[in-house]
Amino acid sequence: MDRLHRSLFKALMDDKWKHGIETAVDVTLCGRYYERYADHAVSVAKRLVFLVTGEHPEPAAS
């Protein structure tokens, strides 16, 4: 999600963006909502692992 978010900003800041400011704001907000949704999905998955195993999941390698 982080890479997708960065590439979104690159596209919006490019001189070739011809869709206007209103569309840019909408796209930016949509990207932000997807990022928050992904954060929540990770949180739910960690809680589910704990619920099933009784152990906290190992941190993911970056």
C-alpha positions as CSV (number, residue, x, y, z in Angstrom):
1,M,0.0,0.0,0.0
2,D,2.8,2.4,0.8
3,R,4.3,2.0,-2.7
4,L,0.9,2.4,-4.3
5,H,0.4,5.6,-2.2
6,R,3.7,7.0,-3.3
7,S,3.1,6.3,-7.0
8,L,-0.3,7.9,-6.7
9,F,1.3,11.1,-5.4
10,K,3.9,11.0,-8.2
11,A,1.1,10.8,-10.8
12,L,-0.7,13.7,-9.2
13,M,2.3,15.9,-9.1
14,D,3.4,15.1,-12.7
15,D,3.0,18.0,-15.2
16,K,1.1,15.6,-17.4
17,W,-1.9,15.5,-14.9
18,K,-4.7,17.1,-16.9
19,H,-7.7,16.1,-14.8
20,G,-8.0,19.2,-12.6
21,I,-7.6,19.9,-8.9
22,E,-11.0,18.5,-7.9
23,T,-10.2,15.1,-9.3
24,A,-6.7,15.2,-7.8
25,V,-8.3,15.8,-4.3
26,D,-10.8,13.0,-4.9
27,V,-8.0,10.6,-5.9
28,T,-5.9,11.6,-3.0
29,L,-8.7,11.0,-0.5
30,C,-9.5,7.7,-2.1
31,G,-5.9,6.6,-1.8
32,R,-5.8,7.7,1.8
33,Y,-9.0,5.7,2.6
34,Y,-7.5,2.6,1.0
35,E,-4.4,3.0,3.0
36,R,-6.4,3.3,6.3
37,Y,-8.5,0.2,5.2
38,A,-5.3,-1.8,4.8
39,D,-4.0,-0.6,8.2
40,H,-7.3,-1.9,9.8
41,A,-7.0,-5.2,7.9
42,V,-3.5,-5.8,9.3
43,S,-4.8,-4.9,12.8
44,V,-7.7,-7.3,12.5
45,A,-5.4,-10.1,11.2
46,K,-3.0,-9.7,14.2
47,R,-5.9,-9.9,16.6
48,L,-7.2,-13.0,14.9
49,V,-3.8,-14.7,15.1
50,F,-3.7,-13.9,18.8
51,L,-7.3,-15.1,19.3
52,V,-6.5,-18.4,17.6
53,T,-3.0,-19.1,18.9
54,G,-2.8,-17.1,22.1
55,E,0.5,-15.6,20.9
56,H,1.3,-12.3,19.3
57,P,2.4,-12.7,15.7
58,E,6.0,-12.0,14.8
59,P,6.7,-8.6,13.2
60,A,6.9,-8.8,9.4
61,A,10.3,-8.3,7.9
62,S,10.5,-5.0,5.9
